[in-house]
Amino acid sequence: MIVRLILILGCSASGYAIAYHSYDPWWTRIIGLLLGLLIALCVIQIEQAIRKVSLRVILAAWWG
């Protein structure tokens, strides 16, 4: 849970910082923050989906 919170905060802060260093209007910073949040939530969803798949299926897909 703490790792997910750090991921959400890090991605959101990164999105904000990337938008902050451009010389665009103030609302682009909010969009950067929201895109970072969206990316973090997508990564968490993918991680939860992968946890439901057995290791045997993952290895068969990798080498098969």
C-alpha positions as CSV (number, residue, x, y, z in Angstrom):
1,M,0.0,0.0,0.0
2,I,2.8,2.4,0.9
3,V,4.6,1.5,-2.4
4,R,1.5,2.3,-4.4
5,L,1.1,5.6,-2.6
6,I,4.7,6.5,-3.4
7,L,4.1,5.5,-7.0
8,I,1.1,7.8,-7.2
9,L,2.8,10.7,-5.6
10,G,6.0,10.3,-7.7
11,C,4.1,10.0,-11.0
12,S,1.9,12.9,-10.2
13,A,4.8,15.1,-9.1
14,S,6.8,14.1,-12.2
15,G,3.9,15.1,-14.5
16,Y,3.5,18.4,-12.7
17,A,7.3,19.1,-12.9
18,I,7.5,18.3,-16.6
19,A,4.6,20.6,-17.3
20,Y,6.0,23.2,-14.9
21,H,9.3,23.6,-16.9
22,S,7.5,24.4,-20.1
23,Y,6.4,27.9,-20.7
24,D,2.7,27.2,-21.2
25,P,-0.3,28.5,-19.2
26,W,-0.9,27.4,-15.6
27,W,-3.5,24.8,-16.5
28,T,-1.0,22.6,-18.3
29,R,0.6,21.9,-14.9
30,I,-2.8,20.6,-13.7
31,I,-3.1,18.4,-16.9
32,G,0.5,17.1,-16.2
33,L,-0.5,16.3,-12.7
34,L,-3.6,14.4,-13.8
35,L,-1.8,12.5,-16.5
36,G,0.8,11.4,-14.0
37,L,-2.0,10.3,-11.7
38,L,-3.7,8.4,-14.5
39,I,-0.4,6.6,-15.5
40,A,0.2,5.6,-11.9
41,L,-3.4,4.2,-11.6
42,C,-2.9,2.3,-14.9
43,V,0.3,0.7,-13.7
44,I,-1.4,-0.3,-10.4
45,Q,-4.2,-2.0,-12.4
46,I,-1.7,-3.8,-14.6
47,E,0.2,-5.0,-11.5
48,Q,-3.0,-6.3,-9.9
49,A,-3.9,-8.2,-13.1
50,I,-0.5,-9.8,-13.4
51,R,-0.7,-11.0,-9.8
52,K,-3.8,-13.0,-10.7
53,V,-2.0,-15.0,-13.4
54,S,0.0,-18.0,-12.3
55,L,3.7,-18.1,-12.9
56,R,3.3,-21.2,-15.1
57,V,1.1,-19.2,-17.5
58,I,3.6,-16.3,-17.5
59,L,6.5,-18.5,-18.2
60,A,4.7,-20.5,-20.9
61,A,3.8,-17.2,-22.7
62,W,7.4,-16.0,-22.4
63,W,9.1,-19.1,-23.9
64,G,6.2,-20.5,-25.9
